[in-house]
Amino acid sequence: MTLDGRKASSTWRANRTWKTISLLPFIEALAIQVLSMTYFSPMFAKPPDWLGIPFGLVLEVLLLGWAALGAAVIWTTRSPAKATIALVVTSGPASVLQLFIPALIPQMTHNLPV
């Protein structure tokens, strides 16, 4: 029982704040694309490429997939500890790395052998 007489809930569910934070990498990707059309342009440069697909695009898809995994864990878990771990391991790094991927791609092309 809680102090005000209500029965304490035995399971925790992610509230709106947790769910919004888990979606930040997707919101960030959309905002960057809308606000700065040229920011992601280095990601579509060839080389480098992987199986004919620009490597920056491959990295972005993997990164958003990683963020989607974290969002799924946060939305479905019943433990605040697991949600925190998912946030720290998936959504947080995805938001930060998303800002650096367009800067990494030109560096990768400068280091390619001629």
C-alpha positions in Angstrom: 0.0 0.0 0.0 1.1 3.5 -0.7 0.9 6.4 1.8 -2.4 7.6 0.4 -4.1 4.2 0.7 -3.8 3.0 -2.9 -2.5 -0.4 -3.7 1.0 -0.3 -5.1 1.4 -1.5 -8.7 3.5 -4.6 -9.0 4.7 -3.9 -12.5 6.3 -0.8 -13.9 5.5 0.5 -17.4 7.3 3.1 -19.4 5.4 6.4 -19.2 5.2 9.1 -22.0 8.6 10.6 -21.0 10.5 7.3 -21.4 8.8 6.6 -24.7 9.6 10.0 -26.0 13.2 9.7 -25.0 13.4 6.3 -26.7 12.3 7.9 -30.0 14.8 10.8 -29.9 17.2 9.2 -32.5 14.3 9.1 -35.0 13.1 12.6 -34.2 16.7 13.8 -34.5 17.2 12.1 -37.9 14.0 13.7 -39.2 14.8 17.1 -37.8 18.4 17.1 -39.2 17.0 16.1 -42.6 14.3 18.8 -42.6 16.4 21.6 -41.2 19.7 20.9 -43.1 19.3 19.2 -46.4 23.1 19.1 -46.9 24.1 17.6 -43.5 23.5 14.0 -44.6 24.9 14.4 -48.1 28.4 13.0 -47.3 26.6 9.8 -46.3 25.5 9.1 -49.9 29.0 9.5 -51.4 30.8 6.6 -53.0 33.4 5.5 -52.1 33.2 4.1 -49.5 30.5 1.6 -50.3 29.4 -1.8 -49.2 28.0 -4.1 -51.8 27.3 -1.0 -54.0 25.4 0.8 -51.2 26.9 3.9 -49.8 28.6 3.0 -46.5 27.1 6.1 -44.7 23.6 4.9 -45.5 24.5 1.4 -44.2 25.7 2.9 -41.0 22.6 5.1 -40.6 20.3 2.1 -41.2 22.2 0.0 -38.6 22.2 2.9 -36.2 18.4 3.4 -36.5 17.9 -0.3 -36.2 19.9 -0.3 -33.0 17.8 2.6 -31.7 14.6 0.7 -32.7 15.7 -2.2 -30.6 16.2 0.0 -27.6 12.9 1.7 -28.1 11.2 -1.7 -28.3 12.8 -2.8 -25.1 11.9 0.4 -23.3 8.3 0.3 -24.5 7.8 -3.4 -23.5 9.9 -4.0 -20.4 8.3 -4.0 -16.9 11.6 -3.0 -15.2 12.9 0.5 -14.8 16.4 -0.9 -14.6 16.1 -2.7 -17.9 14.7 0.5 -19.5 17.6 2.5 -18.2 20.1 0.0 -19.5 18.4 0.0 -22.9 18.4 3.8 -23.0 22.1 4.0 -22.0 23.2 1.3 -24.4 21.0 2.0 -27.5 19.1 5.2 -27.7 21.7 7.5 -26.1 24.7 6.4 -28.2 22.5 6.4 -31.3 21.6 10.0 -30.8 25.3 11.0 -30.4 26.7 8.8 -33.2 24.1 10.1 -35.6 25.7 13.5 -35.4 29.2 12.1 -36.2 28.4 9.7 -39.1 28.4 12.4 -41.8 31.8 13.6 -40.5 33.3 10.1 -40.4 32.5 9.3 -44.1 34.7 11.9 -45.7 37.5 10.8 -43.3 37.1 7.3 -44.5 37.5 8.3 -48.1 40.7 10.1 -47.4 42.2 7.0 -45.9 41.4 4.7 -48.8 44.3 3.3 -50.8 44.7 4.7 -54.3 
